[in-house]
Amino acid sequence: MQRLCVMGLGYVGLPAAAMLAGRGHQVVGCDTDPRVVAAVQSGQAHFHEPDLDMLLAAALTTGRLTAQAVPAPAEVFVIAVPTPLGPGCSPRADLSCVEAATDAIAPLLRPGNLVILESTCPVGTTEALAARLAAARPDLALPRRGQPAPPGCVHLAHCPERVLPGSMLRELVANDRIIGGLTPACAELARAVYAGFVTGRCWVTDSRTAELAKLAENAFRDVNIAFANELASICEAVEVDPWAAITLANRHPRVAILQPGAGVGGHCIAVDPWFLAQAAPERSALIRTARGVNEAKPGQVAARIRALAGGMDRPAIACLGLTYKADVEDLRASPALAVAEDLARDGTLRLLCCDPMLPTLPPSLAGRPGVALVGIEAALVQADILAVLVPHAAFRALPPQVFADRVVVDTVGLLRQA
Ligand SMILES: NC(=O)c1ccc[n+]([C@@H]2O[C@H](COP(=O)([O-])OP(=O)(O)OC[C@H]3O[C@@H](n4cnc5c(N)ncnc54)[C@H](O)[C@@H]3O)[C@@H](O)[C@H]2O)c1
């Protein structure tokens, strides 16, 4: 049994804290948002994730998990706070939350403690945190990359999270894990923490490689999705069904083209490639171009819908799906939401937003003239144009006849799958 303090109780930190408590550790979860602390204390996750409430309730009942606004002394500190993009057209990571969390735990650190950075970060961040802690706590020994760990030092490791929203608890246990220590001793201590609940393999490496590997995963996905999106755009220009073309191309034994969509969203794939590019901008032309292709896609979809609406008198557009991907309620960086926001901008169109995952309109659409949240049936009956933006299960279950003889903009290949 170890005492752990998890900084940040969001999509990543809360499942990790509940899982660690479930494995017998004493865990204090710390979050600067009082609403998050109150929700966790009451046993209700503040976001939907299958089985999380059950795990959380068990951890609270045994008293092994508590939530509070300030960190508590521990043997292991896990940092799982947001790492958003800063402003600009070639944005860099905003590490202010990671730095604030590091500063908050600095006074509590004791020799031999381990600090695990789970937040996705640019290359070199773990080393920068060690330097920050060294400045805040000159009384402590801190390790340095490439040098043996000094005796009695505080240890640091980067162990990036790769869970998929919707399958988080299963993936938290089953996924392989990258363990990047600032020194081999740091890595070994971190590996022991994850070995307690991970059934996948723990791959031990140095912190810089771990940081880069995590970013490479999402940049790889982004570049490949950009290819599919560009292909779909070319197909549209020459009136070819992109899904038919991709299916045929994928019959080649060494080709596996991804599926196009309304863009790329979520907290990771749309963000992490910039973190990789910032390591060496002059060497990242492909990564930056792919970002540009994917970021342009929602605007292209909206333009296509506007072109179809052009000949109609104040038409109603059904936006089928607003979340960033199918069957989640997460709206972060959602391209479908970006399409709806674009269409709502000048108030000339009526928008019937339909998303079975959302109880209310997102704040950016709420109160806009002509914009309403409707159920599937109302959307299908009232719309002049059906824009399929997210392949939610509820839409996949619709019989193909409901789309027959309708004006449909199918960005996700729903009709092809039906
Ligand atoms: N969500 C995912 O699916 C996912 C997957 C892999 C990696 N990641 C990465 O994990 C990190 C966390 O992401 P998330 O989705 O859990 O974010 P989140 O926004 O859901 O949660 C982060 C929490 O940290 C809290 N917080 C902010 N500053 C704090 C501080 N100084 N001290 C304590 N708490 C603080 C916030 O109030 C929030 O509740 C990010 O770097 C993200 O890129 C996320």
The ligand as an ORCA input file, in Angstrom:
! r2SCAN-3c Opt
* xyz 0 1
  N      -9.044     12.902    -21.983
  C      -8.336     11.978    -22.601
  O      -8.902     11.108    -23.236
  C      -6.812     11.956    -22.518
  C      -6.159     10.833    -22.998
  C      -4.780     10.786    -22.922
  C      -4.082     11.861    -22.378
  N      -4.744     12.973    -21.936
  C      -3.954     14.056    -21.339
  O      -4.120     14.005    -19.927
  C      -4.056     15.337    -19.384
  C      -5.319     15.608    -18.587
  O      -6.409     15.562    -19.468
  P      -7.907     15.390    -18.986
  O      -8.676     15.013    -20.184
  O      -7.971     14.521    -17.791
  O      -8.236     16.908    -18.554
  P      -9.551     17.398    -17.777
  O      -9.737     18.817    -18.167
  O     -10.655     16.426    -17.938
  O      -9.131     17.330    -16.233
  C      -8.076     18.006    -15.685
  C      -8.464     18.432    -14.262
  O      -7.315     19.087    -13.693
  C      -7.798     20.131    -12.855
  N      -6.686     21.066    -12.623
  C      -6.231     22.060    -13.415
  N      -5.157     22.643    -12.852
  C      -4.923     21.988    -11.682
  C      -3.936     22.127    -10.662
  N      -2.976     23.030    -10.748
  N      -4.022     21.284     -9.607
  C      -4.996     20.351     -9.515
  N      -5.947     20.190    -10.457
  C      -5.903     20.987    -11.537
  C      -8.973     20.704    -13.622
  O      -9.851     21.414    -12.770
  C      -9.614     19.439    -14.204
  O     -10.646     18.933    -13.375
  C      -3.858     16.278    -20.584
  O      -2.493     16.505    -20.750
  C      -4.384     15.449    -21.737
  O      -3.791     15.834    -22.957
  C      -6.104     13.028    -21.966
*
